[in-house]
Amino acid sequence: MASTPGDFTVRSGRVKHARRLATRAFRADQREFLAEGPQAVREALASAGTTLEVFATASATDHHADLVAAATAAQVHWHVVTDDVVEAIADTVQPQGVVARCAMLDRPLEVLLDRDPTFVVVCADIRDPGNAGAVIRCADAAGADGVVLVGDSVDPYNPKSVRATVGSLFHLPLVIERDTTAALRALQDAGLQVLAADGGGEVGLFDPVLDLAAPTAWLMGNEAWGLPAETRQLADAVVSVPIFGQAESLNLATAAAVCLYATARARLTG
């Protein structure tokens, strides 16, 4: 199901369509996004029904025979294109030669709750795409059941965010919910305790009063101003990550990793 380099130019309709997915509004309208690089494309192809088509240079096609085989097995069109076509579609300055057009993966919160999750990550008003992607990657690595982006969070399908997930975007359920209060209350109603990670928390992460083995939704706030008071009040507890050295604070992705792995350890040890 491969084409030849001469079949597409930067002015071809399908190429123009893919290029327009660089904008959030067009992504939202089409319910599509781009996954760039061999690792992201590999994970996209492994997610059934996600990949719509692949654009790749001749060099990348020769170098990644496994991806071509995966696309063939999934009945996904693999378009061999010239370097300038991939450069026009890709977001990076030096693209790795392969880009997939994918269907969006997010589902309503009710779908996640129907799976009886016991370990969820909630990102509230996160604005940096790299941070959003890193948190999704951490959630995947720690064994979370899903990630929920609430409020005015960045689009997780932003090319920088997709790259920062390093393929984890395709591994676990994703929810985008505008109403922060409704999302947190729904998680609590489903039996999860909501723990807000905040430097000013009244309880420390390693305080024995915390039961991290219990069903938990970790709430992570904005990179610059954290969680607003009204959101903190919705949490069952506000938890701080202790600083043992002289560092002023931890960045969002690092704090998330520490909290999520503390929960993962508690879940493993009972």
ABEGO torsion letter per residue (X at the ends): XBBBAAABBAABAAAAAAAAAABAAAAAAAGBBBBBEAAAAAAAAABBGABABBBBBAAAAAABAAAAAAAAAAGBBBBBBBAAAAAAABABABBAGBBBBBBBABBBAAAAAAAGBABBBBBBGBABAAAAAAAAAAAAAAGBAEBBBBEABBBAABAAAAAAAGGAAAABBBBBBABAAAAAAAAAAAGBBBBBBBAABABBAABAABBAABBBBBBBBBAAAEBBAAAAAABABBBBBBBABABABBBAAAAAAAAAAAAAAAAAAX
